[in-house]
């Protein structure tokens, strides 16, 4: 057991190097290595932590999870666990030529960079971000303090080449309201769409457990994956506080307020959305919170809003609410 614990600890301390070696089709995204699946296929559903509980991974599409030994086992198609341990020891004996995991102070640096970026951003009105949101059917969301615009935002593409684009900026905050990161949607220079780069949506700072918040939750909260999905629903149901966790994996691990009684989970109509619902709803139940699904007709609620219009979408959303939440607080008190 001591040997096994030692190997796991050593692998975790070199999590980035392990990922670069055994999951070379992936790429780093902040505090995670992102790839398609445990076999290393290209994609974005499997997240490997590079800091904190380094080496722990979750596949948001399948619900699978594990550690770096599982990744090494899948990669080598090993017939026994002893083969996996031997391969891990072989890897650990190699000189480290690949990048190492950043020290904790660099995590703080990313949070500081996120705070500086948000402070340097401007209100949405009259900006390219407002036009982008309008093209997504979101015409009445410019008032939120969590949303801003930056005319020249730096980022990196899949080839790590630096680029500058205007960006729609959203503040990621914890339950206390402290800013832990920002979400950036890089925008095209010529039309109200995302920029023509590999990953036009990127986050900076700490995301796990946190999200982009609209309103202060007390007894009820609406939580969803995508920012535009949550904005669509909150624009239709503005009396229900909402939070966008930004990915299915982060939705499943969202931190919940201690005062919460009902949690509406706006799940996407795909496998990752179902997995997020299963995980978060189970955790809510253990906390004494009633989980309630909000399921769109199409892939997500923004697709519904664009395809079917405001009246149809609000009718579908309200039909899935508990009776107590079907009207605003003002209407209920009158």
C-alpha positions in Angstrom: 0.0 0.0 0.0 2.9 2.4 0.8 4.3 1.8 -2.7 0.9 2.5 -4.3 0.3 5.7 -2.3 3.8 6.9 -3.1 3.3 6.3 -6.9 -0.1 8.1 -6.8 1.5 11.1 -4.9 4.4 11.3 -7.4 2.1 11.1 -10.4 -0.1 13.8 -8.9 2.9 16.1 -8.4 3.7 15.7 -12.2 0.1 15.7 -13.4 0.7 18.0 -16.4 3.6 15.8 -17.6 1.5 12.7 -17.2 -1.3 14.3 -19.3 1.2 15.5 -22.0 2.6 12.0 -22.2 -0.5 9.8 -22.1 -3.2 12.2 -23.4 -1.2 14.1 -26.1 -4.4 15.1 -28.0 -5.5 17.2 -25.1 -4.6 20.7 -24.1 -4.2 22.8 -21.0 -7.1 25.1 -20.1 -6.3 27.0 -16.9 -6.1 24.5 -14.0 -7.2 21.5 -16.1 -6.0 19.3 -19.0 -8.9 18.9 -21.4 -9.4 16.0 -23.8 -12.1 13.9 -25.4 -12.1 10.8 -23.2 -9.9 8.6 -21.1 -8.5 6.9 -24.2 -7.0 10.3 -25.3 -9.2 11.0 -28.3 -9.6 14.7 -29.2 -12.4 16.6 -27.6 -13.5 18.6 -24.5 -15.5 16.4 -22.2 -12.8 15.0 -19.9 -11.1 17.3 -17.4 -8.0 16.4 -15.4 -7.2 18.6 -12.4 -3.6 20.0 -12.5 -3.8 21.7 -9.1 -5.4 21.0 -5.8 -6.5 17.3 -6.1 -4.2 17.0 -9.0 -4.6 14.0 -11.2 -8.3 13.5 -10.5 -10.4 13.5 -13.6 -14.1 13.5 -14.6 -15.6 12.8 -18.0 -18.7 15.0 -18.2 -20.1 13.0 -21.1 -20.1 9.6 -19.4 -19.9 10.4 -15.6 -16.7 8.3 -15.4 -14.0 9.5 -13.0 -10.6 8.3 -11.7 -7.0 9.2 -11.2 -3.8 9.2 -13.3 -3.2 5.4 -12.8 -6.5 4.8 -14.6 -5.3 7.0 -17.5 -2.1 5.1 -17.7 -3.9 1.8 -17.6 -6.3 2.8 -20.5 -3.4 4.1 -22.5 -1.4 1.0 -22.2 -4.3 -1.5 -22.5 -2.8 -3.3 -19.5 -4.0 -6.7 -18.6 -3.2 -6.4 -14.9 -2.8 -3.6 -12.3 0.8 -4.7 -11.8 1.5 -3.8 -15.4 0.1 -0.3 -14.8 2.2 0.2 -11.7 5.3 -0.9 -13.6 4.6 1.6 -16.4 4.0 4.4 -13.8 7.3 3.6 -12.2 9.0 3.7 -15.6 7.4 7.0 -16.3 8.5 8.4 -12.9 12.1 7.3 -13.5 12.3 9.5 -16.7 14.0 12.9 -16.6 11.3 15.6 -16.6 11.5 17.5 -19.9 7.9 18.5 -20.0 6.3 21.5 -18.3 5.6 21.1 -14.6 2.4 21.9 -12.7 2.4 25.6 -11.6 3.0 26.4 -8.0 0.0 27.6 -6.0 1.1 31.3 -6.2 0.4 31.1 -9.9 -3.2 30.2 -9.2 -3.4 33.4 -7.2 -1.8 35.2 -10.1 -4.6 34.0 -12.5 -7.2 35.3 -10.0 -5.5 38.6 -9.8 -5.3 38.7 -13.6 -9.0 38.0 -13.8 -9.8 40.8 -11.3 -7.7 43.2 -13.4 -9.4 42.2 -16.6 -12.9 42.7 -15.1 -11.9 46.0 -13.6 -10.6 47.2 -17.0 -13.8 46.2 -18.8 -16.7 48.5 -19.5 -20.6 48.3 -19.4 -22.3 46.4 -22.2 -24.5 49.1 -23.6 -23.5 50.2 -27.1 -20.7 47.5 -27.5 -20.0 44.5 -29.7 -21.0 42.3 -26.8 -24.4 43.8 -26.7 -24.8 43.1 -30.4 -23.7 39.6 -29.9 -26.2 39.0 -27.1 -28.9 40.6 -29.3 -28.1 38.1 -32.0 -28.6 35.3 -29.5 -32.1 36.7 -28.7 -30.9 38.3 -25.4 -32.1 41.9 -25.6 -32.8 42.8 -22.0 -29.7 41.5 -20.1 -27.5 44.6 -20.4 -28.2 45.7 -16.8 -26.4 42.9 -15.0 -23.3 44.0 -13.1 -21.7 40.6 -13.8 -21.5 41.2 -17.5 -19.0 43.6 -19.2 -17.1 44.2 -22.4 -13.4 44.5 -23.3 -12.5 46.0 -26.7 -9.0 44.4 -26.8 -8.8 41.2 -24.8 -5.7 38.9 -25.0 -6.0 35.2 -25.4 -4.3 32.1 -26.9 -5.6 29.8 -29.6 -5.2 26.0 -29.8 -1.7 26.4 -31.2 -0.8 28.7 -28.2 -0.5 31.6 -30.6 -1.5 34.9 -28.9 -4.5 36.8 -30.3 -6.4 40.0 -29.5 -10.2 40.2 -30.0 -13.0 42.2 -28.4 -14.6 40.0 -25.7 -17.8 39.6 -23.8 -16.7 39.3 -20.1 -18.6 37.7 -17.3 -17.6 37.7 -13.6 -17.3 34.3 -11.9 -18.0 34.6 -8.2 -18.3 32.4 -5.1 -21.2 32.2 -2.7 -20.0 35.3 -0.8 -19.9 37.3 -4.0 -16.1 37.5 -4.2 -14.7 37.4 -7.8 -12.7 34.2 -8.4 -12.4 34.4 -12.2 -13.8 35.6 -15.5 -15.3 34.0 -18.5 -14.4 35.4 -21.9 -16.3 35.0 -25.1 -14.0 36.3 -27.9 -16.0 38.1 -30.6 -15.6 38.5 -34.3 -14.3 41.9 -35.5 -16.8 42.1 -38.3 -20.1 40.5 -37.2 -22.0 39.7 -34.0 -20.7 36.1 -33.6 -17.8 34.4 -31.8 -14.3 35.0 -33.0 -12.9 32.5 -35.7 -10.5 30.8 -33.3 -10.4 27.2 -32.0 -11.7 28.0 -28.5 -13.6 31.3 -28.5 -14.9 30.7 -25.0 -12.3 30.6 -22.2 -12.2 31.0 -18.5 -9.5 32.6 -16.3 -9.1 32.0 -12.6 -10.9 29.6 -10.3 -14.2 28.0 -11.6 -14.8 24.9 -9.5 -17.9 25.3 -7.4 -18.5 28.9 -8.6 -20.3 30.6 -11.5 -21.7 33.7 -13.1 -24.5 34.9 -10.8 -27.7 36.9 -11.4 -29.5 37.9 -8.2 -28.9 36.6 -4.7 -30.3 33.1 -3.9 -32.2 32.5 -0.7 -34.6 29.6 -0.9 -34.7 29.0 -4.7 -32.0 29.0 -7.4 -31.8 28.3 -11.1 -28.5 26.7 -12.2 -27.4 25.9 -15.7 -24.4 25.1 -17.8 -24.0 27.7 -20.5 -24.0 31.4 -19.9 -26.4 32.1 -22.8 -28.7 29.3 -21.6 -28.9 30.8 -18.1 -29.4 34.3 -19.5 -32.2 33.1 -21.7 -34.1 31.6 -18.7 -33.3 34.5 -16.3 -34.6 37.0 -18.9 -37.9 35.0 -19.0 -38.0 34.2 -15.2 -36.3 37.3 -13.7 -37.7 36.7 -10.2 -35.7 33.5 -9.8 -32.0 34.0 -9.0 -29.7 32.2 -11.4 -26.1 31.0 -11.8 -24.2 29.7 -14.9 -21.6 27.2 -14.0 -20.2 27.4 -17.6 -19.5 23.6 -18.2 -21.4 20.4 -17.4 -18.5 19.3 -15.2 -18.7 22.5 -13.2 -22.5 22.4 -13.0 -22.3 19.0 -11.4 -19.9 20.4 -8.7 -21.6 23.7 -8.1 -21.6 24.9 -4.5 -25.1 25.5 -3.1 -26.3 28.1 -0.6 -27.1 26.7 2.9 -30.5 28.4 2.8 -31.6 26.7 -0.4 -34.9 24.7 -0.5 -35.5 24.3 -4.3 -32.9 24.0 -7.1 -33.9 24.3 -10.7 -31.3 22.6 -12.9 -31.5 23.8 -16.5 -29.9 20.7 -18.1 -28.8 20.6 -21.7 -30.4 17.9 -23.9 -27.3 15.8 -24.3 -25.4 13.1 -22.4 -23.2 15.5 -20.5 -26.3 17.5 -19.4 -28.0 14.3 -18.1 -24.8 13.4 -16.2 -24.6 16.8 -14.7 -28.3 16.6 -13.6 -27.8 13.1 -12.1 -24.8 14.3 -10.1 -26.0 17.7 -8.9 -29.6 16.5 -8.2 -28.2 13.6 -6.0 -26.0 16.0 -4.1 -28.9 18.4 -3.6 -31.1 15.7 -2.1 -28.4 14.8 0.4 -28.3 18.5 1.4 -32.1 18.6 1.9 -32.7 20.6 -1.3 -35.4 19.6 -3.8 -34.0 19.3 -7.3 -36.3 20.2 -10.2 -35.3 19.8 -13.9 -35.8 22.4 -16.6 -35.7 20.6 -19.9 -35.8 22.4 -23.3 -37.2 21.1 -26.5 -33.9 21.5 -28.4 -30.4 21.2 -27.1 -30.5 24.1 -24.7 -32.8 27.0 -23.7 -31.1 29.5 -25.9 -31.8 27.3 -28.9 -35.4 27.2 -27.8 -35.6 31.0 -27.5 -34.1 31.5 -30.9 -36.2 28.9 -32.6 -39.6 29.1 -30.9 -39.6 32.7 -29.6 -40.1 34.3 -26.2 -43.8 33.5 -25.6 -43.4 29.7 -26.3 -40.2 29.4 -24.4 -41.5 31.2 -21.3 -44.6 29.0 -21.4 -42.5 25.8 -21.5 -40.3 27.0 -18.7 -43.2 28.1 -16.4 -44.9 24.7 -17.0 -41.9 23.0 -15.3 -41.9 25.3 -12.2 -43.3 24.4 -8.8 -46.5 26.3 -8.2 -44.9 28.6 -5.6 -42.3 29.8 -8.2 -44.7 30.3 -11.2 -45.1 34.1 -10.5 -42.8 36.8 -9.3 -42.6 37.7 -5.6 -44.6 40.9 -6.3 -47.4 38.9 -7.9 -47.5 36.3 -5.1 -47.7 39.0 -2.4 -50.6 40.9 -4.1 
